[in-house]
Amino acid sequence: MPKIEWGMLIVNYLFLGGLSAGLFFVSALATYLPQREEASYARIARYGALMAPWPVAIGSLLLIFDLGSWQRFYKLFLHLRWQSPMSLGS
Amino acid sequence: MHDKRYALVIDSRKCINCKACVVACRAENQVPLGHSRDWIGEEHRGTWPRLLAAFEPEQCHHCANPSCVRVCPTGASFQRDDGIVMVNEQDCIGCRYCMVACPYNARFFREDKGVVEKCTLCKHRIDRGELPACVETCPSKVRACGDITDPDGKLQQLLATREYRVKKPQTGNSPQIYYLL
């Protein structure tokens, strides 16, 4: 059984990223789908948009602190390596 | 004029599992307890009373097409012109992607430094014209290190004498440790 390198911090980040995406998506649906003005749709759109950025922001912090040398995380944005999925993702 | 490429030729049949190569590597490179840049793979075959134990040294294969270098997001994992794959500790952020990518589990994470480390083929010794510590210390003459591109070199002479294989060739990494059969 090979050793696990990417553990709970990464797993939580993936979940939080999906959570943020879901919040954004529902908020967008509530903004653009309704045919008539209604307070409940407006509330969904508003609170969804307000809550959406935070889970992925926290997840990104988890991602940074998972690094072995997290103080050098900015190097991810200095170098672009086309063959590295992690570089493209950054 | 060709670029030289360092490789290892290993004659596992001669390996007695004395682990002198492991000790020499740890001493030469200050490898911390709990990790090893090289190790001896053990295989036990057969049933009593017909038993066989085979020992095979393993470490970074310094592949010609290294997946660890490809996936490194900062370029800290790189390959020298002579084929030795290295880690630049200043650029390494410790994401451990290279550890996931290596088919041979050759890399390990150093908690004290926050970076990834592995066999360097003792480049500090090679650059001085010496052999890697593991090669020099082996009492059974299991290991040979040199320029694989040299047609008259000792590596090519060894490969001409017997059949050989590399480990996990299906990965496309083109590993540079040749195990004599």
Contacts between the chains, C-beta under 8 A, distances in Angstrom:
chain1	res1	chain2	res2	distance
A	2	B	105	6.7
A	3	B	105	7.7
A	5	B	96	4.4
A	5	B	99	5.2
A	5	B	100	5.4
A	5	B	109	7.5
A	6	B	96	7.1
A	6	B	100	7.1
A	66	B	95	7.9
A	67	B	93	5.0
A	67	B	94	5.0
A	67	B	95	5.6
A	67	B	114	7.7
A	68	B	92	7.5
A	68	B	93	6.8
A	68	B	94	1.8
A	68	B	95	7.2
A	68	B	96	6.8
A	68	B	109	6.0
A	68	B	110	7.8
A	68	B	111	7.8
A	68	B	113	7.9
A	68	B	114	3.9
A	68	B	115	5.9
A	68	B	116	7.2
A	69	B	92	6.5
A	69	B	93	5.2
A	69	B	94	4.5
A	69	B	113	7.8
A	69	B	114	3.8
A	69	B	115	6.0
A	70	B	93	7.4
A	70	B	94	7.6
A	70	B	114	7.9
A	72	B	74	7.9
A	72	B	91	7.6
A	72	B	92	7.6
A	72	B	93	4.6
A	73	B	93	6.0
A	75	B	74	4.4
A	75	B	91	6.0
A	75	B	93	5.7
A	76	B	73	5.4
A	76	B	74	6.4
A	76	B	93	6.7
A	78	B	74	7.4
A	79	B	73	7.0
A	79	B	74	5.0
A	79	B	75	5.0
A	79	B	91	7.9
A	81	B	70	7.7
A	81	B	72	6.8
A	81	B	73	6.2
A	81	B	74	7.9
A	81	B	75	6.1
A	83	B	70	4.5
A	83	B	71	7.3
A	84	B	70	6.4
A	84	B	71	4.8
A	84	B	72	6.2
A	84	B	73	5.1
A	84	B	97	7.4
A	85	B	71	7.0
A	86	B	71	6.5
A	86	B	73	4.1
A	86	B	95	6.5
A	86	B	97	5.2
A	87	B	73	4.0
A	87	B	74	7.7
A	90	B	73	6.0
